[in-house]
Amino acid sequence: MEAGSSSGGSSAGGVVSDQGREEKQKEMREKLSEVCGVGEEEEEEEDDDKSNGIASGFVPGPLVSLKEQIDKDKDDESLRRWKEKLLGCLENDLNGQMEPEVKFHSIGIISDDFGEISTPLTVDENQIDRVLFTLKEGSRYQLKLAFSVLHNIVSGLTYSNTVWKGGLQVDQSNGMLGTFAPNKEPYVHTLEEETTPSGLLARGIYSAKLKFEDDDRRSHMELQYTFEIKKGS
């Protein structure tokens, strides 16, 4: 699986993107070939010390409540109003709580195969093994998330998506969502485009874990889900 190329790029960029896609597909096919003949699925745990793109030794600044951030410049009326506007004018959320909270509402998938489907979160534990979506081999897709930020600014929100087949990890992607202030309206964020692998070994059931952390290594969600890749038309 790999990030899709941006629209409107040069022809040379398209060639580079295609080469990268072929290399990624080849790498994943090699991993999938190791799965052939593996019996019971047993997911391998990710390394808890993985940085997810955060530089080793990075120390974030002290956490300051939303109320303190606004009150800090209370004598400067224009700056105070600008901060309140930036932070969504959340008078009801100025309770002094230090820890930001990210609440995920839904996970969707966009694909040429079927358009867009959306699943409310959280997914019940008894539905973890239910196939969340089915894609054709070699098809492009994007995951789409809706979430709210409460109480304080969440800084450097990142994601990691790890995929297994037959107990063997076959893919992992990481990315940065960004920094978000509390807001009355939910944020909607679409992850980078990816492509399903092709070939006989690529077909079947996959399990995956989607994780979200911020700069403070604070975990905001871990979602386990299952999907299927079937033969293309």
N, C-alpha and C positions, 0 to 999 in steps of 0.2 A: 504494500500500500504506500502511496506517495502523494505529496502535495501536488495539486494541479497547477498548470501554468496560468498566468494572468492573461486576460483577454486584451487584444490590441497590442501585443508585443511584437518585436521584429521577427523575421523569418529565422534568423540565426538563433534567437531565444527559443523558438519553437523546436529547432533541431536539438538544442541542448536539453530541453524538457523531455523530448521523446527519448533521447539516449538515457537520461536519468530514469525515466519510467521503465525502459527495457531492463536496465541494470537492477532496479528494485524488484521487478517482476521475476527476473532470473534468480535473485537472492532468495525471494520468498518461495519460488518453486523448489529450490535446493533444500530449504528448510522443510517444506511440505513432503519432499521425498523421504525424509527421515521419519516422518510420521507413519508411513505405510507399514501396516502390520502391528502398530502399537495398540494395545487393548484398552483397558480401563483408563478414562481420563483422570489425570491428577495434576491440577494446576500448580505451577511453581510460583512461589511467592516472590514478589519484586524485592529488590534490595532497598531497604528502608533508608539507606544512606545516599541514594541516588539524588543528585542535586537538582534534576529537572531544569537545567539551564541556569541555575543560580550559582554564581561564582563561589568556589570553596573559600571559606573564611569570611564570607560576607556577614556583616552584623547590622541589621536594620536599626533605625533610630528608635527612641522611646515612643511608646504608644500614648497618644494624647486623645482624650475624649472629644467627641464632636462639639460638645458645649464649650469646652476649653478653647478649641480652635476658633470658634466664633467670638467668644468673650475676650480673647487675646487682644483683639483690635477694636474693642467696643467704643473707644474714644474716637476712632476714625469712622465716621458714619458711612462714607462712601465705600470704604473697604469692608466694613461689616455687612452692608447690604449686598455687596458683590459676593462675599463668602456665603451668605444665606441663599442667594440665587444659585450659586454653584453647587451648593450642598442640598438643593431641593426644597429649601424653606420648611424643613421637617421639624416644626415646633414640638410635635408630639413625640419625636424621637430624641429630643435633647435631654435625655435622662441621666447623662453622665456615664453610661455604660462604655467601657473601654474596648471590649472585644467586638470587632465587626462580625456580622453574621450574613452568610450567603445562603439564601433559600432558593432551591431549584424547583421550578414549577413543572417543566416538561422537557422531554428529549424528543426531537424529531429527526427524520431522515429525508433528504431530498435526493431523488434519483430520476434519471430519464426513464427507468423501468416502470415507475408507477406514480411519479409526481412527488407528492409530499405526504407523509404520515406522521402523526404525533402521538406520543404516549405520556400520560400524566406521571409525575413523580411525587412521592417515591413509589418504586415498584415493590409490591409485597414479596416477602421472602419466598413464599410458596409459588411465585411466578418467575423466579430467577431462571429456571430451566426452560421456561416458555420461550419459543423463538420470537424475538422482538421484531425482526424483519427478515425478508428473503431477497437476495440479489442474484442477478445472473453473473456468470463469470465474465471478467473483463469489463465490467460496468463501472461508471464513475458515480460517486455519491458524496454527500456532505452531511455531517451531523449538525443539528441545530438545537440550541439550548435557550430556554427562557428562565431567567433568575432575577431575584431581587436582592439588594444589598441593604442591610439594616444596621442601625446604631452608630456605625463609624465607617471611615474610608477603608476599603480593602485594597491593599497595595500589592501589585505584581501577582495577580491571580494567574496561575498556570494550570495546564492539564497534562495528563499522560494517559494514553489509551494502549493497553497491552492486550494482545490477542493470542489465544492458544488453540491448537487443534490436536486432538489425541494426546493431550498431556504435554505437548511440546510447544514452547513459545515460538510463534512464527512471525510476529510483528510487534513493534512498539513505536508509537509516535508521541512527540511532546510538542507543546506550543504555549505561547503566551497569549492570554486574553487581554490583560491590561490592568489598570487601576481604576476603581469605580467608587463613586461617592454614593451615599444613601439617596434613594430616589423613590418618589411615590409610584412611578410607573416601572414595570419590570424591564430589564435589559434583555435584548434578543441578540444572540451571538452565533454566527455560523462558523464552524471549524473548517480547516483547510480541506480542499477536495482530495479524495483518495480514490484508488482504483482497485477493484477486487482482482485477485490472481486468476489465471486461466489454466485449464488443463484438467485431466482426470483426477489428479491428486488434490486439486484445489477445491473440488466439490465436496460438500458435506456440512456438518454442523461445527460451529466455532463458539468458543466461550471468550468473554472479554471482560476487562475491568477498566472503568473510566474513573480517574481520580483527579480531584481539584485541590490545590494548595496555594497559599499566598507566601509573601516574602518571609514571614515568620514561621514557615513550615507548618502553619495551622491548616489542618485538613477540613475542608468544607463539604465534601461529598465523596463517597466511594460507591460506584454503581456497577454491579455485576449484571451482565446481560448475555444473551445467546442470539446468534444469527446464523443464517444458512446461505451457502452459495450453491446455486444449481446450474445445470447445463444451459448455455446460451442458445438462443434460437437459431 
